[in-house]
Amino acid sequence: MTDGLGISRSNAGNANAPRTVYQSEGVREVQSRAQFLEQGQTPQERAGLTRLDRLLDAGAPLDTNAPRGFYLNIRV
């Protein structure tokens, strides 16, 4: 049974070729560094992230006058 569509094999190899996504040099550098750096979190950092997640999940806007580190205080 045919539906009238012809299949050409001339470009069949290109159909499975991986697509290249444009990324700026900065993005590539950050991703490269992130793969090789040790990503350890202290218990304080985990607790801060959990607290921030709770605040964001509440849906209330964060106070823009809060001092630096009030919502999340981590070492980078």
C-alpha positions in Angstrom: 0.0 0.0 0.0 1.4 3.4 -1.0 0.3 6.9 -0.2 2.0 8.6 -3.1 5.0 9.9 -1.2 8.4 9.1 -2.6 11.4 8.6 -0.4 14.7 9.9 -1.6 17.8 8.4 0.0 20.1 11.1 -1.2 19.9 13.1 2.0 19.2 10.2 4.4 22.5 10.5 6.1 21.9 14.2 7.0 18.7 13.4 8.8 20.5 11.8 11.7 23.3 14.4 11.9 23.5 16.0 15.3 22.3 19.6 15.4 24.7 22.2 16.4 23.4 24.8 18.9 25.0 28.2 18.9 26.6 29.0 22.1 28.7 32.1 22.9 32.4 31.6 23.9 31.4 32.7 27.5 28.8 29.9 27.8 31.2 27.3 26.5 33.8 28.4 29.0 31.4 28.3 31.9 30.2 24.9 31.0 33.7 23.6 30.5 34.8 24.9 33.9 31.7 23.5 35.6 32.5 20.0 34.4 36.0 20.0 35.9 35.5 21.9 39.2 34.5 20.2 42.4 30.9 21.1 43.2 30.6 20.6 47.0 27.9 22.2 49.1 28.2 22.8 52.8 25.2 22.0 55.0 24.7 25.8 55.4 24.5 26.3 51.7 22.0 23.5 51.3 19.9 24.9 54.2 20.0 28.4 52.5 18.9 27.0 49.2 16.0 25.1 50.8 14.9 28.3 52.6 15.1 30.3 49.3 13.1 27.6 47.5 10.4 27.8 50.2 10.3 31.6 49.9 10.1 31.5 46.1 7.4 28.7 46.2 5.2 30.9 48.4 4.8 33.2 45.4 5.3 36.4 47.4 7.7 38.9 46.0 11.1 39.1 47.7 11.9 42.3 49.6 14.1 44.5 47.4 15.4 46.3 50.4 16.8 43.2 52.1 20.5 43.3 52.9 23.0 41.4 50.8 23.0 37.7 51.7 19.7 37.8 53.5 17.9 35.4 51.1 21.0 33.4 50.1 24.5 33.7 51.5 27.0 31.3 49.8 30.7 31.5 49.0 31.5 31.3 45.3 
